[in-house]
Amino acid sequence: MEELTDQVRQSRLKALNALIDLMRPAVQADGGDLVLVRADVETGVVEVQLQGACSSCAISSDTLQGGVTRILTDRLDWVTEVLGGVDEVIDPEDSMSLGTGGYVPRYRAL
């Protein structure tokens, strides 16, 4: 394996954080959140966690696999594996009250 320069490491981490920040509003709109737990830019292993209302959401695993994993691996060619989980610390009733469900952003024409 070729050793990465500090500049490449920094560039990869910056791109990863930017992509996570791009995805977060969609998850937050349903009362949840998406956080980066760790990233190994050398091996391409990224770990994320869904929080908040995601703990009571029936499609959390679909969000991780079909959404987060697909987007990260499609847009960042160095990402080889995405590990993820759901933070289940929040009380399920509190969690359910956070979500709005089925969020579709509205865009205004300028």
C-alpha contacts under 8 A as a table, 3 or more apart, distances in Angstrom:
res1	aa1	res2	aa2	distance
3	E	42	E	7.76
4	L	8	V	6.09
4	L	9	R	6.45
4	L	42	E	7.02
5	T	8	V	5.25
5	T	9	R	6.32
6	D	9	R	5.04
6	D	10	Q	6.03
7	Q	10	Q	5.11
7	Q	11	S	6.05
8	V	11	S	4.97
8	V	12	R	6.11
9	R	12	R	5.25
9	R	13	L	6.24
9	R	41	V	6.14
9	R	42	E	7.58
10	Q	13	L	5.21
10	Q	14	K	6.06
11	S	14	K	5.12
11	S	15	A	6.18
12	R	15	A	5.18
12	R	16	L	6.15
12	R	41	V	6.51
13	L	16	L	5.04
13	L	17	N	6.14
13	L	39	A	7.70
13	L	41	V	6.89
14	K	17	N	5.23
14	K	18	A	6.16
15	A	18	A	5.09
15	A	19	L	6.21
15	A	76	L	7.92
16	L	19	L	5.16
16	L	20	I	6.21
16	L	72	L	7.79
16	L	76	L	7.60
17	N	20	I	5.08
17	N	21	D	6.09
17	N	36	L	7.76
18	A	21	D	5.06
18	A	22	L	6.20
19	L	22	L	4.94
19	L	23	M	6.41
19	L	72	L	7.52
20	I	23	M	5.19
20	I	24	R	6.12
20	I	34	L	7.37
20	I	35	V	7.47
20	I	36	L	7.33
21	D	24	R	5.24
21	D	25	P	7.53
22	L	25	P	6.91
23	M	26	A	5.92
23	M	27	V	7.01
23	M	34	L	7.74
23	M	68	V	7.85
24	R	27	V	5.26
24	R	28	Q	5.97
24	R	33	D	6.16
24	R	34	L	5.53
24	R	35	V	7.99
25	P	28	Q	4.85
25	P	29	A	5.93
25	P	33	D	7.93
26	A	29	A	5.28
26	A	30	D	7.16
26	A	103	Y	7.53
27	V	30	D	5.61
27	V	31	G	6.91
27	V	32	G	5.34
27	V	33	D	5.42
27	V	34	L	6.64
28	Q	31	G	4.95
28	Q	32	G	4.66
28	Q	33	D	5.01
28	Q	34	L	7.75
29	A	32	G	7.16
29	A	99	G	7.49
29	A	100	T	7.05
29	A	103	Y	6.39
30	D	53	A	6.99
30	D	98	L	7.00
30	D	99	G	4.31
30	D	100	T	4.89
30	D	101	G	5.36
30	D	102	G	7.51
30	D	103	Y	6.64
31	G	52	G	6.17
31	G	53	A	5.06
31	G	54	C	7.47
31	G	95	S	7.81
31	G	98	L	4.51
31	G	99	G	4.25
31	G	100	T	6.68
32	G	50	L	6.84
32	G	51	Q	5.32
32	G	52	G	4.27
32	G	53	A	4.59
32	G	54	C	5.24
32	G	98	L	7.40
32	G	99	G	7.07
33	D	50	L	5.64
33	D	51	Q	4.98
33	D	52	G	6.13
33	D	53	A	7.97
33	D	54	C	7.52
34	L	48	V	6.93
34	L	49	Q	5.82
34	L	50	L	4.79
34	L	51	Q	6.36
35	V	48	V	5.62
35	V	49	Q	5.39
35	V	50	L	6.61
35	V	51	Q	7.74
36	L	39	A	7.57
36	L	46	V	7.81
36	L	47	E	6.28
36	L	48	V	4.54
36	L	49	Q	6.57
37	V	46	V	7.86
37	V	47	E	5.35
37	V	48	V	5.10
37	V	49	Q	6.59
38	R	46	V	6.00
38	R	47	E	5.22
38	R	48	V	7.10
39	A	44	G	7.32
39	A	45	V	5.97
39	A	46	V	4.37
39	A	47	E	6.18
40	D	43	T	5.68
40	D	44	G	5.61
40	D	45	V	5.32
40	D	46	V	6.29
41	V	44	G	5.05
41	V	45	V	7.04
41	V	78	W	7.57
41	V	79	V	7.73
43	T	79	V	7.78
43	T	80	T	7.23
44	G	78	W	5.51
44	G	79	V	4.18
44	G	80	T	4.78
44	G	81	E	6.35
45	V	79	V	6.22
45	V	80	T	5.87
45	V	81	E	4.82
45	V	82	V	5.93
45	V	83	L	7.42
46	V	79	V	7.11
46	V	81	E	6.29
46	V	82	V	4.87
46	V	83	L	6.11
47	E	82	V	5.70
47	E	83	L	4.53
47	E	84	G	5.50
48	V	82	V	7.41
48	V	83	L	6.34
48	V	84	G	4.84
48	V	85	G	6.87
49	Q	84	G	5.37
49	Q	85	G	5.01
49	Q	86	V	5.50
49	Q	87	D	6.57
50	L	54	C	5.94
50	L	55	S	7.48
50	L	60	S	7.62
50	L	84	G	7.66
50	L	85	G	6.30
50	L	86	V	4.70
50	L	87	D	6.07
51	Q	54	C	5.50
51	Q	55	S	6.39
51	Q	86	V	6.00
51	Q	87	D	5.03
51	Q	88	E	7.54
52	G	55	S	6.15
52	G	87	D	7.36
52	G	90	I	6.67
52	G	95	S	5.81
52	G	98	L	7.30
53	A	56	S	5.82
53	A	57	C	6.52
53	A	94	D	7.85
53	A	95	S	4.23
53	A	96	M	5.72
53	A	97	S	7.54
53	A	98	L	5.50
53	A	99	G	5.53
54	C	57	C	4.87
54	C	60	S	5.89
54	C	86	V	6.79
54	C	87	D	7.88
54	C	95	S	7.33
55	S	60	S	7.45
55	S	86	V	5.83
55	S	87	D	6.17
55	S	88	E	5.27
55	S	90	I	7.28
55	S	92	P	7.00
55	S	95	S	6.62
56	S	92	P	5.79
56	S	95	S	6.11
56	S	96	M	6.09
57	C	60	S	5.57
57	C	96	M	7.77
58	A	61	S	7.78
59	I	62	D	5.06
59	I	63	T	6.18
60	S	63	T	4.99
60	S	64	L	6.31
60	S	86	V	7.42
61	S	64	L	5.06
61	S	65	Q	6.08
61	S	85	G	7.91
62	D	65	Q	5.13
62	D	66	G	5.22
62	D	67	G	6.98
63	T	66	G	5.54
63	T	67	G	4.89
63	T	68	V	6.31
64	L	67	G	5.61
64	L	68	V	4.91
64	L	69	T	5.94
64	L	84	G	6.64
64	L	85	G	7.87
65	Q	68	V	6.13
65	Q	69	T	5.06
65	Q	70	R	6.64
66	G	69	T	6.32
66	G	70	R	5.71
67	G	70	R	5.39
67	G	71	I	6.00
68	V	71	I	5.29
68	V	72	L	6.08
69	T	72	L	5.29
69	T	73	T	6.06
69	T	81	E	7.89
69	T	82	V	5.72
70	R	73	T	5.38
70	R	74	D	5.86
71	I	74	D	5.16
71	I	75	R	5.94
72	L	75	R	5.46
72	L	76	L	5.66
72	L	79	V	6.78
72	L	82	V	7.91
73	T	76	L	5.43
73	T	77	D	6.16
73	T	78	W	7.63
73	T	79	V	5.39
73	T	80	T	6.81
73	T	81	E	7.70
74	D	77	D	6.62
76	L	79	V	5.73
77	D	80	T	7.81
79	V	82	V	7.51
87	D	90	I	7.43
88	E	91	D	7.73
90	I	94	D	6.93
90	I	95	S	6.28
91	D	94	D	5.29
91	D	95	S	6.04
92	P	95	S	4.87
92	P	96	M	6.14
93	E	96	M	5.17
93	E	97	S	6.39
94	D	97	S	5.24
94	D	98	L	6.65
95	S	98	L	5.38
95	S	99	G	7.16
96	M	99	G	5.76
100	T	103	Y	6.96
